[in-house]
Amino acid sequence: MAGEAGSAGKTLEVSHRFLDEAGDTTFFDKNRVVSIGSPGVSLAFGIGMVKFSADLKTTRRDVLDLQRAVEADEYLNRIPSVAKRIANGGFYFHATADPPEVRERLFRYIRTMECSLEMVVGRKIPSLYAKKHNNRESEFYADLLSHLLKNKLRLGQRLVLNVAARGTTTRNANLDRALAKATDRFSKRWDRSEIHSQVVFNVQTPRLEPLLAIADYLCWSVQRVFEKGELRHYEYVKDRIALVIDLYDFEKYEGSRNYYKKGNLLTTANKLSPPSS
């Protein structure tokens, strides 16, 4: 538990969200040379939040059953990336590491689910990173997360945010920074007296919280559009993706054209190129 906002003493409905990311927060190599877009370094970093409409216990059991099925499958459990996770405590889904045969199983399940993803994608722009985030990966992460949180503060719920652990960026102090930024952004549009939600952070690992796999896969499908111009996975689960915000696409701010949702879907035109500055 890392931070709270809202009126103390009130009994609020508890609502869970599940947050994971795609890409990485690396901007420079060990020599402080910009490495964005080089092998192993993404062009953008995104954080996604999934809300489930179906019963969480049932959904969690379904994902666990799929994981056990992968472990028991003699064709799949011999794949090195799968075998390694089995040997290290049990298989869990992880889109980047999973082979296509494994991904297919979870993607087919996601397509049947009652859930929705909201995601904020931050292009890696070195000049903005220096000016806005002080060349700190933790501040970059907190800034993106604040945009996911700001509109949730008036829901009148106790929001339990189950966040995939990510080194120093998901430490309590940084999550509190994101919540503070979200509160400041909220107050620029509404009065702070309208903050009726309580926010609680619960840092988890995919092995212990299977529902994080759904956020991981949906975020990965979006990231593939920005990194590769690949639409296959995104289009397959697009009905589970409520909103994608290309946060630093300043050219499309007018008319909120950087907000991608039904009626304004991502296309191959959203593929990014390495930044020039």
C-alpha positions as MATLAB code, in Angstrom:
seq = 'MAGEAGSAGKTLEVSHRFLDEAGDTTFFDKNRVVSIGSPGVSLAFGIGMVKFSADLKTTRRDVLDLQRAVEADEYLNRIPSVAKRIANGGFYFHATADPPEVRERLFRYIRTMECSLEMVVGRKIPSLYAKKHNNRESEFYADLLSHLLKNKLRLGQRLVLNVAARGTTTRNANLDRALAKATDRFSKRWDRSEIHSQVVFNVQTPRLEPLLAIADYLCWSVQRVFEKGELRHYEYVKDRIALVIDLYDFEKYEGSRNYYKKGNLLTTANKLSPPSS';
ca = [
       0.000    0.000    0.000;
       1.608    3.211   -1.119;
      -0.799    6.110   -1.193;
      -4.344    7.288   -0.660;
      -6.526   10.202   -1.727;
     -10.094   10.984   -0.772;
     -12.276   11.385    2.262;
     -11.210    9.350    5.263;
     -13.782    7.491    7.323;
     -16.178    6.718    4.483;
     -17.044    3.176    3.491;
     -16.453    2.987   -0.225;
     -17.053    0.292   -2.783;
     -13.800   -1.509   -3.525;
     -12.804   -1.634   -7.183;
      -9.645   -3.299   -8.465;
      -7.547   -2.278  -11.451;
      -4.533   -4.130  -12.850;
      -1.596   -2.167  -14.256;
       1.355   -3.262  -16.348;
       3.638   -1.632  -18.874;
       5.136   -2.178  -22.304;
       8.492   -1.087  -23.604;
      11.242    0.232  -21.351;
      12.232    3.530  -19.771;
      15.806    3.557  -21.144;
      16.961    6.690  -22.962;
      20.769    6.448  -22.826;
      23.456    3.788  -22.935;
      26.171    3.478  -20.308;
      28.116    6.273  -22.012;
      25.110    8.642  -21.835;
      24.587    8.401  -25.592;
      20.978    8.347  -26.756;
      20.097    4.711  -27.466;
      16.387    5.010  -28.264;
      15.445    2.582  -31.010;
      18.666    0.590  -30.808;
      18.381   -3.202  -30.320;
      16.624   -3.936  -27.045;
      15.590   -0.312  -26.434;
      12.042    0.737  -27.251;
      10.893    3.906  -29.000;
       8.122    4.476  -26.459;
       7.025    3.368  -23.017;
       3.429    2.777  -22.017;
       1.431    2.008  -18.890;
      -1.959    0.327  -19.115;
      -4.766   -0.177  -16.631;
      -7.308   -2.998  -16.985;
     -10.743   -3.090  -15.430;
     -12.589   -6.403  -15.259;
     -16.369   -6.579  -15.344;
     -16.433  -10.326  -14.667;
     -15.867  -11.869  -11.251;
     -12.184  -11.577  -10.341;
     -11.932  -14.953   -8.610;
     -13.430  -16.747  -11.594;
     -11.241  -14.870  -14.054;
      -8.124  -15.492  -11.991;
      -8.937  -19.216  -11.870;
      -9.397  -19.268  -15.648;
      -5.956  -17.730  -16.206;
      -4.394  -20.150  -13.725;
      -6.035  -23.054  -15.553;
      -4.543  -21.818  -18.833;
      -1.124  -21.566  -17.220;
      -1.350  -25.101  -15.862;
      -2.444  -26.313  -19.308;
       0.705  -24.806  -20.820;
       2.819  -26.503  -18.145;
       1.189  -29.862  -18.920;
       1.456  -29.564  -22.695;
       4.391  -31.698  -23.847;
       4.832  -29.601  -26.992;
       4.859  -26.263  -25.162;
       6.623  -27.125  -21.925;
       9.835  -27.991  -23.776;
      10.193  -24.521  -25.262;
      13.174  -22.954  -23.398;
      11.399  -19.740  -22.288;
       8.465  -21.783  -20.984;
      10.623  -24.474  -19.361;
      12.662  -21.809  -17.569;
       9.612  -20.312  -15.889;
       8.293  -23.735  -14.953;
      11.628  -24.596  -13.347;
      11.747  -21.276  -11.485;
       8.457  -21.648   -9.653;
       5.739  -22.196  -12.222;
       4.765  -20.922  -15.643;
       3.077  -17.540  -15.977;
       2.183  -15.638  -19.137;
       4.541  -12.896  -20.287;
       3.897  -11.580  -23.792;
       7.454  -10.547  -24.660;
       8.903  -13.925  -23.703;
       6.055  -16.184  -24.826;
       6.285  -17.990  -28.175;
       3.401  -17.554  -30.651;
       1.813  -20.903  -29.727;
       1.506  -19.786  -26.107;
       0.359  -16.261  -26.927;
      -2.475  -17.654  -29.011;
      -3.977  -19.381  -25.977;
      -4.224  -16.249  -23.863;
      -5.207  -13.939  -26.725;
      -8.122  -16.229  -27.594;
      -9.235  -16.130  -23.966;
      -8.904  -12.328  -23.753;
     -11.173  -11.970  -26.766;
     -13.971  -13.689  -24.781;
     -13.498  -11.599  -21.631;
     -15.407   -8.701  -20.134;
     -12.577   -6.257  -19.547;
     -11.221   -2.957  -20.842;
      -7.793   -1.372  -21.110;
      -6.868    2.284  -20.825;
      -3.265    3.008  -21.767;
      -0.991    6.029  -21.841;
       1.964    5.839  -24.233;
       4.916    8.175  -23.866;
       7.201    8.683  -26.850;
      10.841    8.918  -25.849;
      11.910   12.481  -26.646;
      15.303   13.289  -25.069;
      14.725   17.061  -24.834;
      11.360   16.532  -23.135;
      12.844   13.869  -20.863;
      15.454   16.387  -19.684;
      13.058   19.310  -19.284;
      10.000   17.554  -17.897;
      11.432   14.506  -16.131;
      14.910   15.678  -15.096;
      16.444   12.734  -16.975;
      14.979   10.379  -14.369;
      13.217    7.181  -15.370;
      11.141    7.228  -12.179;
       9.728   10.671  -13.019;
       8.948    9.564  -16.570;
       6.998    6.598  -15.169;
       5.185    8.723  -12.570;
       4.161   11.303  -15.179;
       2.549    8.700  -17.423;
       0.835    6.983  -14.496;
      -0.620   10.286  -13.279;
      -2.524   10.657  -16.542;
      -4.159    7.263  -15.983;
      -5.166    8.195  -12.450;
      -6.399   11.768  -12.719;
      -9.882   10.997  -14.021;
     -10.419    8.194  -11.494;
     -10.294   10.436   -8.440;
     -13.970   11.422   -8.569;
     -15.392    7.889   -8.908;
     -16.227    7.624   -5.214;
     -14.565    4.215   -4.881;
     -11.712    2.651   -2.998;
      -9.466    1.942   -5.958;
      -6.996   -0.855   -5.367;
      -4.344   -0.521   -8.074;
      -2.506   -3.793   -8.511;
       0.730   -2.650  -10.142;
       3.276   -4.935  -11.799;
       6.563   -4.506   -9.938;
       9.208   -2.634  -11.940;
      12.339   -1.880   -9.951;
      12.657    1.608   -8.492;
       9.852    3.066  -10.628;
       7.199    1.195   -8.624;
       8.566    1.925   -5.191;
       6.103    3.517   -2.800;
       7.611    6.989   -3.031;
       7.337    7.070   -6.822;
       3.764    5.776   -6.843;
       2.913    8.487   -4.318;
       4.549   11.001   -6.683;
       2.268    9.801   -9.484;
      -0.794   10.170   -7.257;
       0.261   13.689   -6.247;
       0.703   14.624   -9.914;
      -2.716   13.157  -10.694;
      -4.269   15.221   -7.907;
      -2.631   18.395   -9.222;
      -3.893   17.670  -12.743;
      -7.361   16.959  -11.371;
      -7.443   20.309   -9.583;
      -6.732   22.158  -12.833;
     -10.034   20.896  -14.231;
     -12.200   20.341  -11.156;
     -12.283   21.495   -7.557;
     -10.358   19.290   -5.133;
     -13.546   18.912   -3.082;
     -14.747   16.634   -5.884;
     -12.083   14.044   -5.091;
     -14.170   11.230   -3.631;
     -11.971    8.204   -4.314;
      -9.351    6.542   -2.186;
      -6.368    5.146   -4.061;
      -4.323    2.260   -2.706;
      -1.297    0.800   -4.477;
      -0.619   -2.915   -4.265;
       2.655   -3.828   -5.990;
       2.473   -7.367   -7.339;
       4.412   -9.823   -9.482;
       2.910  -11.703  -12.458;
       3.692  -15.035  -10.819;
       1.601  -14.165   -7.757;
      -1.153  -12.212   -9.556;
      -2.273  -13.957  -12.768;
      -4.605  -11.108  -13.772;
      -1.587   -8.922  -14.514;
      -1.060  -11.146  -17.563;
      -4.155   -9.650  -19.188;
      -2.783   -6.120  -18.773;
       0.608   -7.317  -20.032;
      -0.812   -8.861  -23.215;
      -3.105   -5.932  -24.038;
      -0.290   -3.423  -23.484;
       2.026   -5.537  -25.630;
      -0.494   -5.569  -28.487;
      -0.637   -1.761  -28.423;
       3.129   -1.407  -28.149;
       3.606   -3.539  -31.269;
       1.707   -0.905  -33.258;
       3.978    1.920  -32.098;
       7.206   -0.074  -32.380;
       6.598   -2.220  -35.469;
       3.475   -0.895  -37.167;
       2.057   -4.363  -36.504;
      -1.739   -4.472  -36.229;
      -2.449   -8.179  -36.029;
      -2.724   -8.577  -32.260;
      -4.178   -5.117  -31.609;
      -6.986   -5.638  -34.100;
      -7.739   -9.080  -32.663;
      -8.433   -7.645  -29.175;
      -9.366   -4.048  -30.082;
     -12.805   -4.437  -28.508;
     -11.051   -4.865  -25.146;
      -9.028   -1.654  -25.604;
     -11.134    1.318  -24.551;
      -8.542    4.082  -24.897;
      -4.937    4.667  -25.933;
      -3.430    8.122  -25.400;
      -0.323    9.019  -27.425;
       0.620   11.509  -24.740;
       3.423   13.438  -26.446;
       2.030   13.561  -29.997;
       1.754   17.340  -29.785;
       0.730   17.714  -33.430;
      -2.559   15.934  -32.704;
      -3.535   17.721  -29.489;
      -6.137   19.831  -31.274;
      -9.396   17.920  -31.255;
      -7.834   15.230  -29.027;
      -6.750   13.323  -32.127;
      -4.044   11.674  -30.012;
      -6.829    9.816  -28.161;
      -7.429    6.468  -29.850;
     -10.691    4.672  -29.194;
     -13.721    3.387  -31.070;
     -14.046    5.524  -34.189;
     -10.381    6.520  -34.096;
      -8.354    3.313  -33.983;
      -4.615    2.889  -34.207;
      -3.224    2.202  -37.679;
       0.163    1.529  -39.237;
       0.563    5.326  -39.391;
       1.135    5.232  -35.612;
       4.468    3.482  -36.062;
       7.191    5.614  -34.523;
      10.645    6.521  -35.777;
      13.651    7.263  -33.556;
      13.487   10.855  -32.249;
      15.588   13.555  -33.828;
      15.898   15.499  -30.575;
];
